[in-house]
Amino acid sequence: MDCGTVLVTGAARRIGRAIAKRLAAAGWRVLVHARRADDPDAVSLAGELGTRAFFADLAEPLGPARLFNDVCAAEPGICALVNNAAVFSPSAELPPEEVDRLMAVNATAPEKLATMLGLRLMTNDERGAGLPRFGAVVNLLDSRILSAPPSTPYARSKQALMEAQRRQALQFASVMRVNGVAPGPVLAPVGAREKGGETLLDARPSPEDVAQAVEYLLSANAVTGAVLPVDSGQSIL
């Protein structure tokens, strides 16, 4: 797949920022998403990349649709999506409202965004409008769901996204590929004391390693429905 226009959700910081920079360096036009309209990191990144920043709270029921509509109005050539935005919690027990937010941001919103992109690409193909007719989606999962049943609301939300990914790879095979990258102990969440755990390799994965995997899957024309662990072998220990 040739480089085109890609939306990266949660691109302002951490792994999302590394992904945005890697894709821009590879020739993609990267659209930056952040939750808050006053996010200075998102604005500065968009300026650095010479592109646009878009803002939406993906936990809101209409947040994904508003984001996608804003993107399409400004950038009709969008052909790819990286679902990176996420809410993390290591807790096994959470208040119901926090569980709902985890599921909304980590699973429901990515599935909605991918569905809207797939339907748009189908419409482009039917109209022959000169717009992109084939696309790609990469979801950011978590390597822990590859080796053990999910035991926390966070893990269950990532499991739900992986299951949606399989469905969408089948549903939209005529117009786009849908894959996932499953990072391991890359960065500890801000303010968390969680340990990364043992890895098979001495070197732990970096944000740049994850970004490299995303770049590969966006352009891997013969790959769909796949999950690529970037966890230094942790998931097979």
C-alpha positions as CSV (number, residue, x, y, z in Angstrom):
1,M,0.0,0.0,0.0
2,D,1.4,3.4,-1.0
3,C,1.6,6.0,1.7
4,G,-1.5,8.2,2.0
5,T,-3.4,10.0,4.7
6,V,-3.6,8.3,8.1
7,L,-5.4,9.3,11.3
8,V,-3.5,8.4,14.5
9,T,-5.7,8.6,17.6
10,G,-4.1,9.6,20.9
11,A,-1.1,10.8,18.9
12,A,0.0,13.7,21.2
13,R,2.3,11.8,23.6
14,R,4.1,8.6,24.3
15,I,3.7,5.7,21.8
16,G,1.2,7.6,19.7
17,R,3.7,10.4,19.2
18,A,6.4,7.9,18.2
19,I,4.0,6.3,15.7
20,A,3.0,9.7,14.2
21,K,6.6,10.8,13.7
22,R,7.6,7.4,12.2
23,L,4.8,7.4,9.7
24,A,5.4,11.1,8.8
25,A,9.1,10.3,8.2
26,A,8.0,7.3,5.9
27,G,5.9,9.6,3.7
28,W,2.5,9.4,5.3
29,R,0.3,12.5,5.8
30,V,-0.4,12.0,9.5
31,L,-3.5,13.5,11.1
32,V,-3.1,14.0,14.9
33,H,-5.9,13.3,17.3
34,A,-6.2,14.3,20.9
35,R,-9.0,14.3,23.5
36,R,-8.8,18.0,24.5
37,A,-9.0,20.9,22.1
38,D,-6.4,22.8,24.2
39,D,-3.8,20.0,24.2
40,P,-0.6,21.8,23.5
41,D,1.3,18.6,22.6
42,A,-1.1,17.8,19.9
43,V,-1.0,21.3,18.4
44,S,2.8,21.4,18.5
45,L,3.1,17.9,16.9
46,A,0.7,18.9,14.1
47,G,2.8,22.0,13.5
48,E,6.0,20.0,13.5
49,L,4.6,17.5,11.0
50,G,2.9,20.2,8.9
51,T,-0.5,18.7,9.2
52,R,-3.8,19.1,11.2
53,A,-4.9,18.3,14.7
54,F,-8.4,17.0,15.5
55,F,-10.0,16.8,18.9
56,A,-12.7,14.5,20.3
57,D,-13.5,12.6,23.5
58,L,-13.8,9.0,22.3
59,A,-15.6,8.1,25.5
60,E,-18.6,10.1,24.4
61,P,-21.2,8.1,22.4
62,L,-21.0,10.5,19.4
63,G,-17.3,11.2,19.8
64,P,-16.0,8.8,17.2
65,A,-18.5,9.9,14.6
66,R,-17.8,13.6,15.2
67,L,-14.1,12.9,14.8
68,F,-14.4,10.9,11.6
69,N,-16.8,13.5,10.1
70,D,-14.4,16.3,10.9
71,V,-11.5,14.4,9.4
72,C,-13.3,13.5,6.2
73,A,-14.5,17.1,5.7
74,A,-11.0,18.4,6.0
75,E,-9.1,15.5,4.5
76,P,-11.2,13.5,2.1
77,G,-8.3,11.4,1.0
78,I,-8.0,9.5,4.3
79,C,-7.3,5.9,3.7
80,A,-5.7,4.6,7.0
81,L,-6.3,4.6,10.7
82,V,-4.2,3.8,13.7
83,N,-6.3,3.2,16.8
84,N,-3.8,4.1,19.5
85,A,-5.9,6.1,22.0
86,A,-6.5,4.1,25.2
87,V,-7.4,4.3,28.9
88,F,-5.3,2.1,31.2
89,S,-6.0,0.7,34.6
90,P,-4.3,-2.3,36.3
91,S,-7.1,-2.8,38.7
92,A,-9.3,-5.9,38.7
93,E,-12.2,-4.0,40.3
94,L,-13.4,-0.6,39.1
95,P,-16.5,1.5,39.5
96,P,-19.0,0.9,36.7
97,E,-18.5,4.3,35.1
98,E,-14.8,3.7,34.8
99,V,-15.4,0.2,33.3
100,D,-17.7,1.9,30.8
101,R,-15.1,4.5,29.9
102,L,-12.4,1.8,29.4
103,M,-14.6,-0.2,27.1
104,A,-15.8,2.9,25.2
105,V,-12.3,4.3,24.5
106,N,-10.4,1.0,24.1
107,A,-12.9,-1.1,22.2
108,T,-16.1,0.6,21.1
109,A,-14.5,3.8,19.6
110,P,-11.8,1.9,17.6
111,E,-14.4,-0.4,16.2
112,K,-16.7,2.5,15.2
113,L,-13.8,4.4,13.5
114,A,-12.7,1.4,11.6
115,T,-16.3,0.6,10.5
116,M,-16.8,4.2,9.3
117,L,-13.5,4.0,7.3
118,G,-14.5,0.7,5.8
119,L,-17.9,2.0,4.7
120,R,-16.4,5.1,3.3
121,L,-14.0,3.1,1.2
122,M,-16.8,1.0,0.0
123,T,-18.7,4.1,-1.1
124,N,-15.6,5.5,-2.8
125,D,-15.3,2.3,-4.7
126,E,-18.9,2.3,-5.8
127,R,-18.8,5.9,-6.9
128,G,-15.4,5.7,-8.6
129,A,-14.8,9.2,-7.3
130,G,-11.0,9.1,-7.6
131,L,-10.8,8.9,-3.8
132,P,-8.9,6.1,-2.1
133,R,-10.4,2.6,-2.7
134,F,-8.3,0.5,-0.4
135,G,-7.1,1.2,3.1
136,A,-5.6,-0.2,6.3
137,V,-6.3,-0.2,10.0
138,V,-3.9,-1.0,12.8
139,N,-5.1,-1.4,16.3
140,L,-2.9,-1.1,19.4
141,L,-3.7,-4.1,21.6
142,D,-1.7,-5.5,24.6
143,S,0.5,-8.6,24.5
144,R,-0.8,-9.7,27.9
145,I,-4.1,-10.8,26.3
146,L,-2.1,-13.2,24.1
147,S,-0.9,-15.4,26.9
148,A,-3.6,-15.4,29.6
149,P,-7.4,-14.9,29.9
150,P,-8.2,-11.3,30.6
151,S,-8.5,-10.6,34.3
152,T,-9.1,-6.9,34.4
153,P,-11.5,-4.5,32.7
154,Y,-8.6,-3.1,30.8
155,A,-7.6,-6.5,29.5
156,R,-11.2,-7.4,28.6
157,S,-11.5,-4.2,26.6
158,K,-8.4,-5.0,24.6
159,Q,-9.7,-8.6,24.1
160,A,-12.9,-7.1,22.8
161,L,-11.0,-5.0,20.3
162,M,-9.0,-8.0,19.1
163,E,-12.2,-9.9,18.5
164,A,-13.7,-6.9,16.6
165,Q,-10.5,-6.8,14.6
166,R,-11.1,-10.3,13.4
167,R,-14.7,-9.6,12.4
168,Q,-13.7,-6.4,10.6
169,A,-10.9,-8.1,8.7
170,L,-13.5,-10.5,7.3
171,Q,-16.2,-7.8,6.8
172,F,-14.1,-5.3,4.9
173,A,-11.6,-7.5,3.1
174,S,-12.6,-6.1,-0.2
175,V,-11.6,-2.5,0.7
176,M,-9.2,-2.6,3.7
177,R,-6.9,-4.7,5.8
178,V,-7.3,-4.8,9.6
179,N,-4.4,-5.8,11.8
180,G,-3.1,-5.3,15.4
181,V,0.2,-4.6,17.2
182,A,0.4,-6.0,20.7
183,P,3.0,-4.0,22.7
184,G,4.6,-5.5,25.8
185,P,6.3,-3.6,28.6
186,V,7.2,-0.5,26.6
187,L,6.3,2.4,28.9
188,A,4.7,2.3,32.4
189,P,1.5,4.4,32.6
190,V,2.0,7.9,34.0
191,G,1.9,7.7,37.8
192,A,1.8,3.9,37.9
193,R,4.1,1.6,39.8
194,E,3.3,-1.4,37.7
195,K,6.4,-3.5,36.8
196,G,6.9,-4.7,33.3
197,G,7.6,-8.3,34.1
198,E,10.2,-10.6,32.6
199,T,11.0,-10.7,28.9
200,L,12.7,-13.3,26.8
201,L,15.0,-10.8,25.2
202,D,17.4,-8.6,27.2
203,A,16.2,-5.4,25.5
204,R,12.7,-4.3,26.3
205,P,10.6,-2.8,23.4
206,S,10.7,0.9,22.8
207,P,8.0,3.2,21.4
208,E,10.0,3.3,18.2
209,D,9.8,-0.5,18.0
210,V,6.1,-0.3,18.2
211,A,6.0,2.4,15.6
212,Q,8.1,0.3,13.2
213,A,5.6,-2.6,13.6
214,V,2.7,-0.2,12.8
215,E,4.4,1.1,9.8
216,Y,5.0,-2.4,8.5
217,L,1.4,-3.5,9.0
218,L,0.0,-0.3,7.2
219,S,2.0,-1.3,4.1
220,A,1.9,-5.1,4.3
221,N,-0.4,-5.8,1.4
222,A,-0.8,-9.5,2.0
223,V,-1.5,-9.3,5.8
224,T,-4.9,-8.9,7.4
225,G,-6.5,-10.2,10.6
226,A,-3.0,-10.6,12.2
227,V,-1.7,-9.6,15.6
228,L,2.0,-8.8,15.8
229,P,3.5,-8.9,19.4
230,V,6.2,-6.3,20.1
231,D,7.0,-7.5,23.6
232,S,10.5,-8.9,23.6
233,G,9.1,-12.4,23.7
234,Q,7.1,-11.8,26.9
235,S,3.9,-13.4,25.7
236,I,5.6,-16.8,25.1
237,L,7.3,-17.1,28.5
